Amino acid sequence: MRAGVGYSKCENAYQCGYQVGERAIKSGSIIKPSFALGFCTKDLEVDEYAKGLRAALGNDATITGGTVVGVIANEDISHGEQAAAAMVLQFETTTFRTAFVRNIDQNAERGGCELLRRLDASPGDKLMLMLYDMVKTRVTEKQPPELNSILALLKAYNASGVPLFGGGLISDFDLSPSKLFYNDAVHSKSASAVVFNGDIKVYTTIMHGCTPLDGAYHTITRKKGKTILELDGLPADVLIDEIFQSTAWRRELPVRDLTIARNYGAKYEPFREENYINRLIPGSAVRGKGIVIPEQDWKVGTEIQFMIRDNEGMIDSTLRNTKKLLQRIKADDKKPVLGIYIDCAGRTACFSNSIQEEASIVQSIFNNIGTPLLGFYSGMEIATVNGKYVGQEWTGLLVVIARN
């Protein structure tokens, strides 16, 4: 397997796509491109970008990707500005299969099942990487956005036996919908996936960045759909007013400094980041009654904790977990071939008010070992927690493919 990454800030979308593809081919010494994973910001015309990428790679390569908040590459990190990046792969003994589905907003569970059927995935496959348009309906002045259900999309996958990772795509910090491209077609409300097999080994780790506000547990006592109306018998939105000593958070979409989470470890044991699943709060509900959450799975009786953003902990988690992952690869006598970093858009320096760009830690480490790195800023990160595929927020998911 050969891998190369290209990056460009060219303002002409077609030329940008061509430059990205050409530079990826050159950096990876690729002769015959097999597969490309590419992303661009919404400022670029995504269909023209995909055409330029196709022109650089030729007609035989499979291409997939979409519009994102920003991109991460060996060369640079960009968000809030026009940029694009792609990873191009050439397979020799590794095989791959791809699939694409539309209209996941109409029935996410049915779309997920159809995607899995088209992939014909089996327990022998080494890795499945999924991308999907995270936003079902746009944010308005009166209500937060409605998100496509990742749990419905993934419902059939836990029985597949295939390690699954991926990300929910958004186009900006305001949670605007994304556009996905698959070969020569561009669609909204869609999902794509690729399955890899062959003589490779996949390593993953999750970076966190939130810590419990005060250690207290709160029980959901009343909810409707994706809206938590009461916690501990009290209005959920009023409880957050008290935490902030302000109602200003109600105008944030999503809420920036507070999340909710479930602890899947032992209650009251010392904090262990890997036991937590964090969920963002897209905003307060219509007319300010309750708070909206991305999924419906947390029922009445579920215990949750409020979490606060911890920039120092975020930086430490990224450095520590990236180094540990590469140490595992070395201990197994493997060599990293490529890295894919799916990083929550909330972890960007501009959104988290961090002095340091967190993704630059991963970038620097991969540059030091001479390994291609492609990443994008996401709205949701798909990973395995407690043996099940789940969607998380405020995390960074690093996937590394290694060989002997």
N, C-alpha and C positions, 0 to 999 in steps of 0.2 A: 504493500500500500504506500502510495505517495500522497502527500498533502501540501497544499500551498494556500496562502492567504493574501488577498489583495484588498486595497483600501483606496478610496478616492473622495475628494470633495468637489469634483468637477460639477459645475452648475447645469451643464447639458446632460439630461438624464441618460440618453442613449450613449453618449461618450463616457459618462460615468460608469455605466454598466460594462462597456467595452474595456475601459481602463482597469476596472476591478478584476475582470476575468483574465485579462492579459497579464497583470501583475501577479495574480495567484498562480497562473501557469508557470511564470518565470521563477517565482520564489520556491515552488515545489519541484522544479525540473520535470514538469509533467509533459508527457509526449501525447497521450491520448486520454483526455478527460472522460471520466465515467459519471461523476455525480458532483453537483454543486449546491451548496447551501448559502443563500445570499439574503442580505437585508439592506434596506434603505430607509431614510427618514421620509416623512410624508411630503416634504417640500419638493421631492423629486417625483416626476410622473412614473409611477411604478411599472406601467406597461412598457414604457420606453426603456426604463432601466433593465427590465427583463429581456427586452429585445437586444440591447447592447451586450448583455451578458451572454446571450445565445450566440450572437455573432462572433464573440471572442472564443467560445468553447466549441463551436461546431454543432452539427445536428444530432450527434450520437449521445451526448451527455444528457442526463436527467437533471432538471433544475427545479428547486423549490425554495420558498422563502416568503418574505412579506415586508410590510412597512412597520417600523418600530420607533420607539422614542429616541434611540441612539444605538450606536454600534461600538464594539470593542474589538481591537485587532492588535497584532504585534506592533504595528507602526504608530497607532494613535487611538484615542478614545474620544468619542463625540456624542453629545446629546444637546438638544436645543438648537442645533444648527444642521445645515444640509450636509449629509455624508452617507457613504455606503461602504459595505464590505462583503466579502464572500470567501468561502473556503471551497477549493476545488480538489477533488480526490481522483486518483487513478488507482483502480483495483487490479490486482494480479491474481491472487488466490482468494481474496475476500469477495463475497457475493452480496448483493443487495436487492431489495424489492421496495417499491414505492406505491402509494395510493393517495387518493384525494377525494373528498366528499364536500358537497355544498348543502346549504340550508340547515345548518345545525341549530339555528335559532328556532326552527319550527319543531324539531324533536331531537334534542342532543343525544339521547340514549340510542335512538334509531340510527343517527349518523355515526355514532361511535361503533355500533355493531357492524354497520356496513363497511366502515373503514377497516375494521379488523378482518372482516370476511375477504375484502379485496387484497389485503396484505398476505392472507393465508399464513399467518404467524404460527409458529410451533415452539415448544419448550426448548428446542435445540438452537434457536436463534440467540445471538449474543446481545443484541441491543435494538430497542425500538425508540426512535426519536419522533415526538409528535409536536406539531405546531397547530394552534387554532386561534380564530378570531375571538377574543375574550368578551367583547362588548355586544350585547344584544340590542339595547336601545341607548341612545345618546343621553347624556346629562342635560337637564333643562334647569331653568332658574328655580323651578318649584320642587324638583325631585332629583335624586342621584341616579346614575345609570343603572340599568338592569344588565346583569352579566349572564352569559351563557353558562350553564351548569357543567362544571368540569366533572363533578361526581357522576352525573348522568352520562356524560361522554365516555367516562372510564368504566362504567358499570360492568361491562363484559370482559374487561381486560385482566382482572385479578385471577381469572381462571386460565389465562393464556400461558402463564409460566414464562413469559418473555420480560426481561428487565426493561422497564419503560421509564423514559424521562422526557421532559419537554417544557414548553412554555406557552402561556397565553399572550397573544400579541395585542398591543395597544399602540396607537399612533402618536400620542402625546401625554403629557402629565395630567391632562383633563379627562383621561380615560375615554378618548375618542376611538371608534372602531378602526380596525386594521384592514388591509387588503392583502390577501395571500396570492402568490403566483405559483403555478405548477406547470412546468414546461412553458407553453406559449399562451396560457389562459390566466386571467386575473379575476378573482372573485372576492366578495365579502361574505360574511357568515359561513365560513368554510373551515376545513381542517385538512391537514396533510400529515403523512407519516412515512418514515423510511425504516426498514429493518436491515440490520447487518448480520452477516454470518461468516464463518471462516476461522482462520488461525489468528484471532485477536482476543484480547481480554479487556474487559471494561471495568474501569474504576470510577467511583463517584464519591463526592462529599458535599455536605450542605453547610453553607456559612450562615450564621445567624447575626442578629443585631438588635434584639429586643430583650429586655429583662423585666421581671414582674414589678409592677408599680409599688406594691406594698406586701405582697405575699398572700393577700386575702383572696378567698374563693367566693364567688357570687353564683347563685343558682338562678337559672332561667325559670321564672314562675309564670310568664305569660308571653306568648308569641303568636304571630300570624304570618304564615309563609316565611319569607326571608326577613321579617321585621321582628326584632326582640322588643316587646312592649314593656315588660317588667323584669327586673332583677331583684331577688329577695323581697318581692312584693312591692317594690317601689318603681316608679316610672324610670326606665333605663336612661332616657335623655336627661332627666333631672339629675340623676346620679352623676352623669358626666359633667353637667353644669357645675356640680359641687366639686368635682375633681379639678377642673380648670379654674374654678371661681370666676367663670365667665361663660357667655353663650356664643362667643365668637367662633368656636369650633363648628357650630351648626352651619356656617357659611363655607366651610372647607369641603371640597369634593375631590378626593377623599380626605378624611381627617388625617392630619400630618403626624402628630406626635403621640397618638394613642392607638393601640390595637387591642384586640381581644384574642385570647388563646386558650387552648386546652392542654393540660398537662397529662401525658399518657404514661408518666412514671408514677412513683409512689408519692402520695400526698404529703406535703410538708418536708420531703427530703431536700437536701441541698440542691440548689438550682442546677439543672443539667440541660443545656440548650437543645440537645438532640431529642429530648422527650417532648418538646413543645411543637404544636402546630399553630402558627400565627395566622390570623385573618384580619385583613384591613376592614375599616369601617368606611364604606363608600360615602356615608353621610347620614344625617338625621332623616327620619321618615317624613312623608308628606304631612304638612301641618305640624311638624315637630313632635309627633307622638311616637316615641321609640327610636331605635337605630336600625339601619339596614345592614345586613351581612350578606356575603356573596352566595352562601348556600343555605339549604333548609335542613341539613342533617343534624344540627345541634337542637335537640328537642327540649320541651319543658322538662325540667329536672336535671339538665346538663349543668355541670359546674364549670365556670370559666374564670379566667383571671384577666385583669387589665394589665397591659404591657406598655412600657414606655420605650421610646427610641434611645439607644445607647450607642453613640458613635464610637466611643473608645472600645466598647465591647465588639462592635462590628468590625473594626480594623483588626483587633486581636484575633477574632474568630477566623477572619479571612486568611491572615498570615499563618496562624497555627494549623488550620485544617488543610490549606494548600500544601504546606511543607510535609505534614503527616501523610497526605495522599501520595506524594512523590516518594516518600520514604518507603511506603508499602510497595510501590511499583519496583523500586530498587531492590527491596528485600526478596521479591519474587523473581528477581533476575530478568525483569522485563524492561523494555525501552519505550517511553512514551512517544507515540507517533503524532498525536494531535490532541488539542484540548478545545472543548466547547463550554463557554461560560454563559449561563442563563441567569441574569442578574436583575433583581427587582428594580424598577425605575425609582422607587423610593429610596434606594441606597446611593443614588447619585449625589455628588457633593452639593449641587445646587438645591436639591430637594430636601436633603437631610441636614443642611447647614453644616456640613463637615469640612474641615480644613483640607483633608486629604481625599483624593478620589480613590474610593475603596477598590475599584476594579484595577487600578494601576498596580496594586500589590500582585495580583495574579499575572498581569501583563509582564511585570518586571521579572518574576520568577521564571515564566516561560521563555522570555527572551534570554535569560541567563543560561538556560539549558538548550537553547536553540530549537524549540518546539513550536510549530504553528499553533496560533490561538485565534479563535473567532468567538465573539460573544455578542449578545444583544441585550438591551434593557426591556424587561418584560413586565406584564401586569400580574402574572401568576406563574409559579414554578411547579412543575410536576415531578414528584419524586416518590420514593418508597419509604413509608414510615410504619413501623410495626407490621411489616409484611404486606401492607396494602398500598395501592397507588392513591396518592392524595394530591390536592392542590394546596400550595402554601403561598403566603405573601411575606414581603420584607426579608426574603432569603436570597442567597446566591447559590446556584447549583452548578458545580463543576463536574464535567464528564470528561474522562481521559480514555482514549483508546491506545492500548499498548500491545507490543509484540515482543517475541524473543529477540 
